Amino acid sequence: MAPQTEVEAAPRHHVPILRKALAGVVLIVAVALALKLVIGFVIAIFWVVVAVALVVAILWALKTLLW
């Protein structure tokens, strides 16, 4: 049996270019969805704060005018 060289003995860690491209696309889509989720959550909190402020403003105005 012939002795193996270092190149032949080393395990191959070759990843095809299409597999890397697919991994990149999956990563981009996952980040985009996560960002959309976070932005949606922040917008929802903003509108809840606006609604609460609106109710407080209406109650203050009624109190000021009627009492």
C-alpha positions in Angstrom: 0.0 0.0 0.0 1.4 3.4 -1.0 1.8 6.1 1.7 -0.8 8.9 1.5 0.3 12.5 1.1 -1.1 15.2 3.4 -3.5 16.4 0.8 -4.9 12.9 0.3 -5.2 12.1 4.0 -6.9 15.4 4.9 -10.7 15.2 5.0 -12.5 17.1 2.3 -14.5 20.1 3.5 -15.7 21.1 0.1 -19.1 22.9 0.1 -20.6 23.4 -3.4 -21.2 27.0 -4.4 -24.9 26.5 -4.9 -25.2 25.3 -1.3 -23.4 28.4 0.0 -25.7 30.6 -2.2 -28.8 28.9 -0.9 -27.5 29.3 2.7 -27.0 33.0 2.0 -30.5 33.4 0.6 -32.0 31.6 3.6 -30.1 33.9 5.9 -31.2 37.0 4.1 -34.8 35.9 4.2 -34.7 35.0 7.9 -33.1 38.4 8.7 -35.7 40.2 6.6 -38.6 38.4 8.4 -37.1 39.0 11.8 -36.7 42.7 11.0 -40.3 42.9 9.7 -41.5 41.3 12.9 -39.6 43.7 15.1 -40.7 46.7 13.1 -44.3 45.5 13.3 -44.0 45.1 17.1 -42.6 48.6 17.5 -45.4 50.1 15.4 -48.0 48.2 17.4 -46.6 49.6 20.6 -46.5 53.1 19.1 -50.2 52.9 18.2 -51.2 51.7 21.6 -49.3 54.6 23.2 -51.1 57.0 20.7 -54.5 55.6 21.6 -53.8 55.9 25.3 -52.6 59.5 24.9 -55.7 60.3 22.9 -58.0 58.9 25.6 -56.1 60.8 28.3 -56.3 64.0 26.2 -60.1 63.6 25.7 -60.6 63.0 29.4 -58.5 66.0 30.3 -60.4 68.2 27.9 -63.8 67.1 29.2 -62.7 67.6 32.8 -61.4 71.1 31.9 -64.6 72.1 30.1 -67.2 70.5 32.3 -65.9 70.8 35.8 
